[in-house]
Each structure stands twice: as C-alpha cells, then as structure tokens.
Amino acid sequence: QVQLVESGGGLVQPGGSLRLSCAASGSIFRLYTMNWYRQAPGKQRELVATINIGGSTNYGDSVKGRFTISRDNSKNTGYLQMNSLKPEDTAVYYCNAWAPVKEYWGQGTLVTVSE
C-alpha cells in the first residue's frame, strides 16, 4: 500500500513559480512510475508530467519548457517545479504512483494562477 500526500499548491501571479511535492509512504515508491495530473474546472483530467523508475521524463505539450518533474527516492518524494505559470495552469494537481498491477492517487492540491 502506498499513500500519497501532495503539498505546495496556492495562489500565484502569472509568470510566477511554485514547487509541488508528493510525499509517499513506504519504501516501495522507487518501484513506481510517478505522474502528475491536473484537472481544471469543467475539464477532463490531463497528464502533465511523468518520471519513470529509471528517471526518464515526459511532459505534456502545454507545459514543456516550463515544468520540471523530479524524484528523490531516498526521501520517497516526488516534485513538480512549475515556472512561468499562466492562468490556464489553474487546476487541482494530483500525484499518481503507477505500476502495471496497481496505482495510487493523492488527494490533490489546488494551484491558482491569477492577478
């Protein structure tokens, strides 16, 4: 069993930065691909960024060059550094730990980009 707890969301002005954290319980976090998803009001949940167990990363087109996903397996924690934030980045951001036979979700953290 893996429990995920996100933190770091909040209100930020356009052009600003935030860093989200995803703290995982248990030592098996390193065996899971970690994803960040987001869901804006009235929209479907979308995949923002992925980092696999080997450290390879992928990003959604809307965040490429602005967001960086990383993980520290020694701390059982994943991160999403978000720079040059835009109002359209406003959403609830969810951490996801995925393996072929099981996946886990955090409760989400709200990011609001507004003047």
N, C-alpha and C positions, 0 to 999 in steps of 0.2 A: 504494500500500500504506500502511495506517495501522496502527501498533501502539499499543495502549492499555495503560497501567500504572496500576492503582489503588493507593492508599495511604490510610492514616488509620484503618483498622479497629482494633479492640481490644476490651478489656473495659471496660464502663462500668456504673455502677449505674443502676437505674430512676430516671427523672427527669433523668438527665444528658444531655450533648450530645457529639456527635462531628462532625467535618467530614471527609468523604471527598473525595479528589482523584482525578482521572483525567487523566493526562498523555498526550498524543497526539504521536506522531512525525509529522513532515511538516507542511507549511503548508496542507494542504487540509482540516484539521479543521473550519475555518469553514464548509465546504460541506456538512457532515453534521449531521443532527439527532442530538442526544445524549440518550441514555436511561440511566437507572439501573434495573436489575432486581435482584431478590433471590430467593434460594431457601433456604427453611428445610428442615431435615432432614425427609424424608418428604413434602415438599410440592412442588407444581409451581412453576416459576419464574414470578414475577409482576412486572409493570411497576410501578415505584414512582413515577417522575417522568420527564418529557420536557421538553426545551427545543429549539425548532427554530432554524433559521438566522437567523430574524428576532428571536429572543429570547422568543417566546411560550412559556408554560409550562403543563403539565398535571400533575395528581397523582392517584395512586390514592386512593380514599376513606379508606383506613386511615391515610394519612399527611398528609392535608390539614390545614393549620394548624400542623403540627409540623415538616415538612421543607421545605427550600427548595433548588431546583436553580438553578444559575447557570453561566455560562461566561465565560472570558476568552480570546477568540480571539487576542489579542496574545501570550498565553503558551501557546496550544494546550492549554489545560487547562479541564476541567470540574469542578464541585464539587457536593457534596450536603451541605448543612448539616442535621443531624438534631438536633432538640431534643425535650425531654420524652420521652425514649426509654422504651419499655416492653419487658418481657421478650419479648413477641410480635414485636418488631422483630429479634430474634436471627435471623441468616441470613448467608449469603455474599452480598455485594453485588457486582454486575457492572456495569461500564461498557460501553455499546454505542454505536457510531457508525453511523448508518444513512443510506443514500441509496437511491434507487429501484433502483439496479443493483448495490449492494454494501453489505455491512455488516461490521463488525468488533467483536470482543469482547475485553475484558480478561480477566485470569486470575482475578479476583475477590479480594475482601478480606473477612475474617471480622469480623462485628460480633456481640459477645455482650453482652446486657443482663442482668445478674444481680447479686444481692446478694453 
